[in-house]
Amino acid sequence: MNTRKTLYINKEGHLTIGGCDCLTLAKEFGTPLYVFDEDYLRGMMRTYRDTIATEYGDGLVLYASKAFSCEAMYAIAKQEGIGADVVSGGELYTAMKAGFPAEKICLHGNNKLPQEIGYALDCGVGLFAIDNPAEADLLDGECAKRGTVQDVLLRINPGVEAHTHKFVQTATPDSKFGFSVQSGAAEEMTRHILAKKHLRLRGFHCHIGSQIFEKNSFCIAAEKCLAFMADMKKTLGFRADCLNLGGGFGIWYTDEDEKFTFEGYAAYLRALIGAVKEGCKKYGLDLPKLMIEPGRSIVGEAGITLYTVGAIKEIKGIRKYVAVDGGMFDNPRFCLYGSKYTAVLAGRADEQPTELVSVAGKCCESGDLIGVDLNLPAARTGDILAVLSTGAYNYSMASNYNRNLIPPAVLVKDGKAEYIVKPQSYEDLVRNDVLPERLK
């Protein structure tokens, strides 16, 4: 386990998060249940915010909403003085509903819909990250109708290959995201945007992938982006004053991963800041406004999921299945990426593991697994199973597959728990169903 002040085993041997005993949480709110540690969320936001402020100066942390989006998350981000990165009209609507300042929002997406662009302009979103020529044309036209000029970034592809899963590498030459620097597409697109009367190009954005632990990839990406900025200054006379280096910092899922404290993430960011300063000095550039977009590293380890153990099936000499009341409908990441997790029996968290098991979900799919070869004490029906580091991309990717209910989420702090996402009901499942008269 990657324990901390707000995630530990209490004297009764129970897993405790945010001062709340997980068995008590399961009894009060039921399972499956997403649980989020508010102190950890705020600590990570402050770590990034304060490191940029003290080590760099002009910068902004943008919480990557896709990791976990709900009104409470935007409210916390607003209180901590950071911005937000949104990638859809739905994420933007949620942020606006929470009273988030639109000027501190950057809208991303490789295929922004016309209605999303119009809505973002009407909200007064601070930045658009442009990812294709048609988007630039559409945005320019919508701004012309409104008589406004919109600040934008251009997403470029510096060609840095991060050491992560191929599905979450986003800056390799073959990617649906960004314009390649090496091929000349980034320069061509820079010219295209600069010619627009209603777009104000502020600088460039890149994101090299997710769940990255080694610092060098980020530093190389920063250097390549700054080299491109210098080239655009020389060839086009364009002086970029903003550089967004995305997110992608890794988190602990299992003991195969590194364990970072707040200070560890601050050191991560200091290395990136050092690379930016060094690159600006090398290329004769003024320091740009520096933006980063952490999502998983803010919310990932802050979240756990609680399940109740149901059927247990042992196939002698092959495998032991421990089934829970959740599955791929609340956590599809094992099915998608083969993602690994650590699990503990919340009521016997101090017991030594004795066997390797596969944790199976309740969906009608052979591949419905939370994980394989998880090390646990002998589980019994009725045990509460806690899967750790599920704060990022679990609720975000959840579905009603097999018409299962998406679990609720609670925020815990100082021994108190409150809903931030209410439970679904069966009525919610059929709310939008329509039964034509001819079928009655």
C-alpha positions as CSV (number, residue, x, y, z in Angstrom):
1,M,0.0,0.0,0.0
2,N,1.0,3.6,-0.5
3,T,-0.2,4.9,2.8
4,R,-0.3,8.5,3.9
5,K,-1.7,10.7,6.7
6,T,-5.2,10.4,5.2
7,L,-5.0,6.8,4.0
8,Y,-4.0,4.2,6.6
9,I,-4.9,1.1,8.6
10,N,-6.5,2.0,11.9
11,K,-6.0,0.1,15.2
12,E,-8.9,-2.2,14.4
13,G,-7.1,-3.2,11.2
14,H,-9.6,-1.4,9.0
15,L,-8.7,0.7,6.0
16,T,-9.3,4.4,6.7
17,I,-9.5,7.3,4.3
18,G,-10.1,10.9,5.2
19,G,-10.7,9.9,8.8
20,C,-13.5,7.6,7.7
21,D,-13.5,3.8,8.4
22,C,-14.2,2.1,5.0
23,L,-16.5,-0.4,6.7
24,T,-18.6,2.4,8.0
25,L,-18.6,4.1,4.6
26,A,-19.8,0.8,3.0
27,K,-22.5,0.4,5.6
28,E,-23.8,4.0,5.3
29,F,-23.6,4.5,1.5
30,G,-23.6,1.0,0.1
31,T,-21.3,-0.5,-2.5
32,P,-20.0,-0.1,-5.1
33,L,-18.8,3.3,-3.9
34,Y,-16.3,5.8,-5.1
35,V,-14.5,7.6,-2.2
36,F,-12.4,10.8,-2.7
37,D,-10.0,12.2,-0.1
38,E,-10.4,16.0,-0.1
39,D,-7.2,16.8,1.7
40,Y,-5.2,14.8,-0.8
41,L,-6.9,16.6,-3.7
42,R,-6.2,20.0,-2.2
43,G,-2.6,19.0,-1.3
44,M,-1.8,18.1,-4.9
45,M,-3.4,21.2,-6.3
46,R,-1.4,23.4,-3.9
47,T,1.8,21.5,-4.7
48,Y,1.6,22.3,-8.4
49,R,0.2,25.9,-7.8
50,D,2.8,26.9,-5.3
51,T,5.8,25.3,-7.1
52,I,5.0,27.3,-10.2
53,A,4.5,30.4,-8.2
54,T,7.8,30.2,-6.2
55,E,10.0,28.5,-8.8
56,Y,8.8,30.2,-12.0
57,G,6.4,33.1,-11.6
58,D,3.9,33.6,-14.3
59,G,2.0,30.3,-14.7
60,L,-1.3,28.5,-14.3
61,V,-2.2,25.0,-13.3
62,L,-5.2,23.7,-15.2
63,Y,-7.0,20.6,-13.7
64,A,-7.5,18.1,-16.5
65,S,-11.2,17.5,-16.1
66,K,-11.3,14.2,-18.0
67,A,-9.7,12.5,-15.1
68,F,-12.8,13.1,-12.9
69,S,-15.4,15.8,-13.5
70,C,-18.2,16.9,-11.2
71,E,-19.3,20.2,-9.7
72,A,-17.5,19.5,-6.4
73,M,-14.2,19.1,-8.2
74,Y,-14.5,22.4,-10.0
75,A,-15.6,24.1,-6.7
76,I,-12.4,22.8,-5.0
77,A,-10.2,23.9,-8.0
78,K,-11.8,27.3,-7.8
79,Q,-11.1,27.6,-4.1
80,E,-7.5,26.6,-4.7
81,G,-7.0,29.2,-7.3
82,I,-6.2,26.9,-10.3
83,G,-7.8,26.7,-13.7
84,A,-9.4,23.9,-15.7
85,D,-8.9,22.0,-18.9
86,V,-12.1,20.8,-20.5
87,V,-12.6,18.6,-23.5
88,S,-16.4,18.7,-24.2
89,G,-19.5,20.8,-23.8
90,G,-20.5,18.6,-20.9
91,E,-17.4,19.2,-18.9
92,L,-17.7,23.0,-19.7
93,Y,-21.3,23.0,-18.6
94,T,-20.4,21.3,-15.3
95,A,-17.7,23.8,-14.6
96,M,-20.1,26.7,-15.4
97,K,-22.8,25.1,-13.2
98,A,-20.2,25.1,-10.3
99,G,-19.5,28.8,-10.9
100,F,-16.0,28.3,-12.2
101,P,-14.3,31.3,-13.8
102,A,-14.5,30.9,-17.6
103,E,-11.4,32.9,-18.1
104,K,-9.3,30.2,-16.4
105,I,-10.6,27.5,-18.7
106,C,-8.9,26.0,-21.7
107,L,-11.0,24.1,-24.2
108,H,-9.3,21.1,-25.8
109,G,-10.4,18.5,-28.3
110,N,-9.4,17.2,-31.7
111,N,-13.0,17.4,-33.1
112,K,-14.8,20.2,-31.2
113,L,-18.4,20.3,-32.3
114,P,-19.9,23.6,-33.7
115,Q,-22.3,23.8,-30.8
116,E,-19.5,23.3,-28.3
117,I,-17.4,26.1,-29.9
118,G,-20.4,28.4,-29.8
119,Y,-21.2,27.6,-26.2
120,A,-17.6,28.1,-25.1
121,L,-17.5,31.5,-26.8
122,D,-20.7,32.5,-25.1
123,C,-19.3,31.4,-21.8
124,G,-16.2,33.5,-22.3
125,V,-13.6,30.6,-22.2
126,G,-10.1,32.0,-21.8
127,L,-8.3,29.8,-24.3
128,F,-9.0,27.3,-27.1
129,A,-6.3,24.7,-28.0
130,I,-6.7,24.4,-31.7
131,D,-6.2,20.9,-33.1
132,N,-7.2,21.1,-36.8
133,P,-7.5,23.7,-39.6
134,A,-11.3,23.4,-39.9
135,E,-11.7,24.2,-36.2
136,A,-9.6,27.4,-36.7
137,D,-11.8,28.4,-39.6
138,L,-15.0,27.7,-37.7
139,L,-13.8,29.5,-34.6
140,D,-12.7,32.5,-36.6
141,G,-16.1,32.7,-38.2
142,E,-18.0,32.4,-34.9
143,C,-15.9,35.1,-33.4
144,A,-16.6,37.3,-36.4
145,K,-20.3,37.0,-35.8
146,R,-19.9,38.0,-32.2
147,G,-17.4,40.8,-33.0
148,T,-14.8,39.3,-30.7
149,V,-11.2,38.1,-30.8
150,Q,-10.4,34.8,-29.1
151,D,-7.1,33.8,-27.5
152,V,-5.9,30.4,-28.8
153,L,-3.0,27.9,-28.5
154,L,-1.9,25.6,-31.3
155,R,-1.4,22.0,-30.3
156,I,1.8,20.8,-31.7
157,N,3.4,17.4,-31.8
158,P,7.1,17.5,-30.8
159,G,7.7,13.9,-31.6
160,V,8.6,12.8,-28.1
161,E,7.8,9.1,-27.3
162,A,7.0,8.7,-23.7
163,H,7.5,5.3,-22.0
164,T,3.8,4.5,-21.4
165,H,1.0,2.5,-22.9
166,K,0.7,3.0,-26.6
167,F,-3.0,4.0,-26.3
168,V,-2.1,6.9,-24.0
169,Q,0.9,8.2,-26.0
170,T,-0.2,11.4,-27.7
171,A,2.9,13.1,-29.1
172,T,4.4,10.3,-31.3
173,P,4.4,10.9,-35.1
174,D,1.3,8.8,-35.6
175,S,-1.3,10.5,-33.4
176,K,-4.7,12.0,-33.9
177,F,-3.6,14.9,-31.7
178,G,-1.5,17.9,-32.7
179,F,0.5,19.1,-35.7
180,S,3.9,17.6,-36.3
181,V,6.9,20.0,-35.9
182,Q,9.2,17.7,-37.9
183,S,6.9,17.5,-41.0
184,G,6.4,21.2,-41.2
185,A,2.6,20.9,-40.4
186,A,3.0,22.9,-37.2
187,E,4.6,25.8,-39.0
188,E,2.0,25.7,-41.7
189,M,-0.8,25.7,-39.1
190,T,0.9,28.6,-37.3
191,R,0.7,30.7,-40.5
192,H,-2.9,29.7,-41.0
193,I,-3.9,30.9,-37.5
194,L,-1.9,34.1,-37.7
195,A,-3.8,35.0,-40.8
196,K,-7.1,34.9,-39.0
197,K,-8.6,38.3,-38.0
198,H,-10.5,37.1,-35.0
199,L,-8.0,34.7,-33.5
200,R,-5.1,35.8,-31.3
201,L,-2.4,33.1,-31.2
202,R,-0.8,33.2,-27.8
203,G,1.5,30.2,-28.1
204,F,1.7,26.4,-28.2
205,H,0.4,23.3,-26.4
206,C,1.8,19.8,-26.3
207,H,1.0,16.7,-24.3
208,I,3.2,13.7,-24.6
209,G,1.1,11.0,-22.9
210,S,0.0,9.7,-19.5
211,Q,1.3,7.8,-16.5
212,I,4.9,8.9,-17.2
213,F,7.5,8.5,-14.4
214,E,10.8,9.5,-15.9
215,K,11.3,13.3,-16.1
216,N,13.5,13.3,-19.2
217,S,10.6,13.0,-21.6
218,F,9.0,16.1,-20.3
219,C,12.2,18.0,-20.4
220,I,12.9,17.0,-24.0
221,A,9.4,17.9,-25.0
222,A,9.9,21.4,-23.4
223,E,13.1,21.9,-25.2
224,K,11.6,20.9,-28.6
225,C,8.6,23.2,-28.1
226,L,10.9,26.1,-27.2
227,A,13.1,25.4,-30.3
228,F,9.9,25.6,-32.4
229,M,8.9,28.9,-30.7
230,A,12.4,30.3,-31.5
231,D,12.0,29.2,-35.1
232,M,8.6,30.8,-35.4
233,K,10.0,34.0,-33.9
234,K,12.8,34.0,-36.5
235,T,10.9,32.9,-39.6
236,L,7.5,34.5,-39.0
237,G,8.2,37.2,-36.4
238,F,5.8,35.6,-34.1
239,R,6.6,35.9,-30.4
240,A,4.7,33.3,-28.4
241,D,4.0,34.3,-24.8
242,C,2.4,31.1,-23.6
243,L,3.5,27.5,-23.4
244,N,1.3,24.7,-22.2
245,L,3.1,21.5,-21.6
246,G,0.1,19.4,-20.7
247,G,0.1,16.7,-18.0
248,G,0.9,13.0,-17.7
249,F,2.7,12.7,-14.4
250,G,2.6,9.1,-13.2
251,I,0.9,7.8,-10.0
252,W,1.2,4.7,-7.8
253,Y,-1.1,1.8,-8.7
254,T,1.0,-1.1,-7.5
255,D,4.4,-1.6,-6.0
256,E,5.8,-1.8,-9.6
257,D,5.3,2.0,-9.6
258,E,7.2,4.7,-7.9
259,K,5.7,6.3,-4.8
260,F,5.7,10.1,-4.8
261,T,4.9,12.4,-1.9
262,F,3.8,16.0,-2.5
263,E,7.5,17.0,-2.4
264,G,8.2,14.3,-5.0
265,Y,5.7,15.9,-7.4
266,A,7.2,19.3,-6.7
267,A,10.6,18.0,-7.7
268,Y,9.1,16.6,-10.9
269,L,7.7,20.1,-11.7
270,R,11.0,21.8,-10.7
271,A,12.8,19.7,-13.3
272,L,10.4,20.8,-16.0
273,I,10.6,24.4,-14.9
274,G,14.4,24.1,-15.1
275,A,14.2,22.8,-18.6
276,V,12.0,25.7,-19.7
277,K,14.3,28.3,-18.2
278,E,17.4,26.6,-19.7
279,G,15.6,26.4,-23.1
280,C,14.6,30.0,-23.1
281,K,18.1,31.1,-22.3
282,K,19.5,28.8,-25.0
283,Y,17.1,30.2,-27.7
284,G,17.0,33.8,-26.5
285,L,13.4,33.8,-25.6
286,D,11.5,35.6,-22.9
287,L,10.0,33.3,-20.3
288,P,6.4,32.5,-21.5
289,K,3.5,32.0,-19.3
290,L,3.8,28.4,-18.2
291,M,0.8,26.1,-18.1
292,I,0.5,22.5,-17.0
293,E,-2.5,20.2,-17.0
294,P,-2.3,17.5,-14.3
295,G,-5.4,15.4,-13.8
296,R,-4.6,11.8,-12.8
297,S,-1.8,12.9,-10.4
298,I,-4.3,15.2,-8.6
299,V,-7.2,12.9,-8.3
300,G,-5.9,9.3,-9.0
301,E,-4.5,8.4,-5.6
302,A,-7.2,10.5,-3.9
303,G,-9.8,8.0,-4.9
304,I,-10.6,4.4,-3.9
305,T,-13.5,2.2,-4.8
306,L,-15.3,0.0,-2.3
307,Y,-17.0,-3.3,-3.3
308,T,-18.8,-6.1,-1.5
309,V,-17.5,-9.6,-2.2
310,G,-20.1,-12.0,-3.5
311,A,-19.5,-15.3,-5.2
312,I,-16.1,-17.0,-4.8
313,K,-15.2,-19.6,-7.4
314,E,-12.0,-21.7,-7.4
315,I,-11.0,-23.7,-10.4
316,K,-8.4,-26.1,-9.0
317,G,-5.0,-25.7,-10.5
318,I,-6.1,-22.8,-12.7
319,R,-7.6,-19.8,-11.0
320,K,-9.6,-18.4,-8.1
321,Y,-12.3,-15.8,-8.9
322,V,-13.5,-13.4,-6.2
323,A,-16.6,-11.7,-7.6
324,V,-17.7,-8.2,-6.5
325,D,-20.8,-6.1,-7.0
326,G,-19.1,-3.8,-9.4
327,G,-17.0,-4.5,-12.5
328,M,-16.3,-3.1,-15.9
329,F,-19.2,-0.7,-15.7
330,D,-17.6,1.3,-12.9
331,N,-13.9,0.5,-13.8
332,P,-13.3,-0.4,-17.5
333,R,-9.5,0.3,-17.3
334,F,-8.4,-3.3,-17.0
335,C,-10.5,-4.3,-20.0
336,L,-9.1,-1.3,-22.0
337,Y,-5.5,-1.1,-21.0
338,G,-4.7,-4.1,-18.8
339,S,-4.3,-1.6,-16.0
340,K,-3.0,-3.0,-12.7
341,Y,-4.3,-2.2,-9.2
342,T,-3.7,-2.9,-5.6
343,A,-6.6,-4.2,-3.5
344,V,-7.1,-4.9,0.2
345,L,-9.9,-6.3,2.3
346,A,-11.0,-3.2,4.1
347,G,-12.0,-4.9,7.3
348,R,-8.8,-7.0,7.5
349,A,-6.3,-4.6,5.9
350,D,-3.6,-5.6,8.4
351,E,-3.7,-9.3,7.5
352,Q,-0.9,-10.7,5.3
353,P,-1.9,-11.8,1.8
354,T,-2.1,-15.6,1.3
355,E,-3.2,-16.1,-2.2
356,L,-3.4,-14.7,-5.7
357,V,-6.9,-14.2,-7.1
358,S,-8.7,-12.6,-10.0
359,V,-11.3,-10.0,-9.0
360,A,-14.3,-10.4,-11.3
361,G,-17.2,-8.1,-11.9
362,K,-20.9,-9.0,-12.3
363,C,-21.2,-8.1,-16.0
364,C,-22.1,-10.8,-18.6
365,E,-18.6,-10.6,-20.1
366,S,-15.7,-13.1,-19.7
367,G,-13.3,-10.2,-19.8
368,D,-15.2,-8.3,-16.9
369,L,-12.3,-8.2,-14.5
370,I,-11.0,-5.6,-12.1
371,G,-7.6,-7.3,-12.0
372,V,-5.7,-10.6,-12.1
373,D,-3.2,-12.0,-9.7
374,L,-4.2,-9.6,-6.9
375,N,-2.5,-10.6,-3.6
376,L,-5.2,-10.9,-0.8
377,P,-5.9,-12.8,2.4
378,A,-8.6,-15.5,1.9
379,A,-11.7,-13.5,1.0
380,R,-15.1,-14.4,2.3
381,T,-18.5,-13.5,0.9
382,G,-19.6,-10.2,2.5
383,D,-16.1,-8.8,2.9
384,I,-15.5,-5.2,1.8
385,L,-12.9,-5.0,-0.9
386,A,-11.1,-1.7,-1.5
387,V,-9.4,-1.1,-4.8
388,L,-6.8,1.7,-4.5
389,S,-5.9,4.6,-6.8
390,T,-9.2,4.6,-8.7
391,G,-9.8,8.3,-8.6
392,A,-8.9,9.0,-12.2
393,Y,-10.7,7.7,-15.3
394,N,-13.0,5.3,-13.4
395,Y,-16.1,7.3,-12.8
396,S,-15.3,9.3,-16.0
397,M,-15.4,6.1,-18.1
398,A,-18.2,4.4,-16.2
399,S,-21.3,3.2,-18.1
400,N,-24.7,1.6,-17.5
401,Y,-23.6,-1.6,-19.3
402,N,-26.0,-4.5,-18.6
403,R,-28.1,-1.7,-17.1
404,N,-26.1,-1.6,-14.0
405,L,-26.1,1.5,-11.9
406,I,-23.1,3.8,-12.0
407,P,-22.0,4.0,-8.3
408,P,-22.2,7.3,-6.3
409,A,-19.2,9.2,-5.1
410,V,-18.5,10.7,-1.7
411,L,-16.0,13.2,-0.5
412,V,-14.3,12.5,2.8
413,K,-12.5,14.9,5.1
414,D,-11.9,14.9,8.9
415,G,-14.0,11.9,9.4
416,K,-17.1,13.2,7.6
417,A,-18.4,11.9,4.2
418,E,-20.8,13.7,1.8
419,Y,-22.2,12.8,-1.5
420,I,-20.7,14.6,-4.5
421,V,-22.4,12.3,-7.0
422,K,-25.8,10.9,-5.9
423,P,-26.7,7.3,-6.4
424,Q,-28.5,6.3,-9.6
425,S,-31.9,4.5,-9.5
426,Y,-33.6,2.1,-11.9
427,E,-35.8,5.0,-12.8
428,D,-32.8,6.9,-13.9
429,L,-32.0,4.1,-16.3
430,V,-35.3,4.4,-18.1
431,R,-35.8,8.2,-17.8
432,N,-34.9,8.9,-21.4
433,D,-36.5,5.7,-22.9
434,V,-39.4,6.3,-25.2
435,L,-42.0,3.6,-25.9
436,P,-43.8,4.3,-29.2
437,E,-47.6,4.0,-29.1
438,R,-47.6,1.3,-31.7
439,L,-45.5,-0.9,-29.3
440,K,-47.9,-0.6,-26.4
